[in-house]
Amino acid sequence: MKVELSQVGQEVANLIVLKNVNLLVPSGSFVCISGGSGEGKSLLFSLICGVMLPQQGNILYDDITVSDMNESQEMAFRGQLGAVFQRAALISNLTVKENLLLPLNLHSAELPEDEKIDRVESIAAKLGLTRFLKLRPDKLSTGQAVLAGLARAVINQPKLFIWDAPLVDTDKQWSAKVLETLSELKMAGTTVIIFTNREDIILQLADSHYRLTEGEIGLAND
Amino acid sequence: MKLPSFGVFCAQIVKDLIYFRRNAAISFDVLIKQIYFTGVEALGLCTLLSLLLGAVIIVEGHQILAAIGQTDWIYKILIFALVRDLGPFIICLVVVARSGTAISTELGNMKVNKEIDALVTMGISPISYLVSPRVVGMIVSLLILMSYFLMSGIFGGFLISNLFQNIPFLDFFARLLNELSLADIVIMFFKLVLSGFYIAAICSYQGLSAQTAYTEVPQRNIKAVGGTVISVCLVNLIGSLLYFFVTGLSEVGI
């Protein structure tokens, strides 16, 4: 899925956080966006996820904005989108297993129940979450919760994958699992956008690296 | 997620309720949990309250009515208090205090934790998934609680009335039924259904209005309780006015 940001600007509490952000992420590419704390990475993440619409400019997904999509187009877009929030944002009154089943029940409802369970167990095994499937998010460590968020985002084999601040709360062993999952997404032709401060690790996978500085985005000088 | 005005929010809930089956695959569990938490776990408290209320009405009513020689009016008063006015009002207040605050706290925390944003990203409408099942659950729970409230209130009234006059339960129950009209039941349903809708809608709206700080959640709770108490009072007032309008007209033959 191609993502194009054109002249995107956003204010928060009368403070300009993003200004004239132009970015083209070709389909199947892996982009890393870095920036210091408070530079607007999480805000840009929310905008690209379609949680909020930009105050200025447009964000196009395969040449169409969310506001121009009809109901079925938007549902199809959401089904192809996998997003991991900074603090995982697992649904707190559901178990990890139920959290992973949520996107499947919505976007792959036609799958037999057995196949849905197989998918959940397979991704959980891969990320070392099998023991935690019956637990609720409040019983998980921050790192485990982030991995569960990653599992939920990739379970529907997304065409666009976005992650806000990966590897912040994961140890070395889990970082390897995360990188393995990301490289699999890249191999599968998924468009990947990563917002991070840990560009040292992510850059080994990235096709291009952008930096957010004082609300403006530009190619980083690596 | 940008929240619309409360009027638009309510319209979206009503629209969603019409298409409830479309979201049944993901919303049904939320509905069952809401009914269990509101309608089943509050049974003990409501039963105790109604037993006491039934008993108090008989004790107070009997003293006053005996003084004017109209003890048979006690059944009329019991119907007025349990079925038409105090019963629905007390049940609603119990539910506001217990479940209304739980709804606004839960949704407020979910909003601050970005869980609502995660739902939107997945293509799940927070209204379909979180609010509509709570509205339906709240209404069903109020009806369940009210039926228990009536049963135990009548039983409490019967126990205490035996202190004043020895009357068989079936006789007591038959006299009570004799005073019950269709209008009483319709108004009771009107009050419960409308109050249930507003309790769940206002508490959900206030919860979802929280932004980024956990300190906003208790502030939203306070607004939710204030708003729901006012709306429950207004619904009860409108219901009572409707009752007196309808029965008043029928009494003069219109």
Interface residues (C-beta under 8 A of the other chain):
Chain A: S46 C49 G50 V51 M52 E74 M75 F77 R78 G79 L81 A83 F85 Q86 R87 A89 L90 I91 S92 N93 L102 P103 N105 L106 H107 A109
Chain B: M1 K2 A25 I26 K33 E106 N109 M110 N113 K114 E115 D117 A118 L119 V120 T121 M122 G123 I124
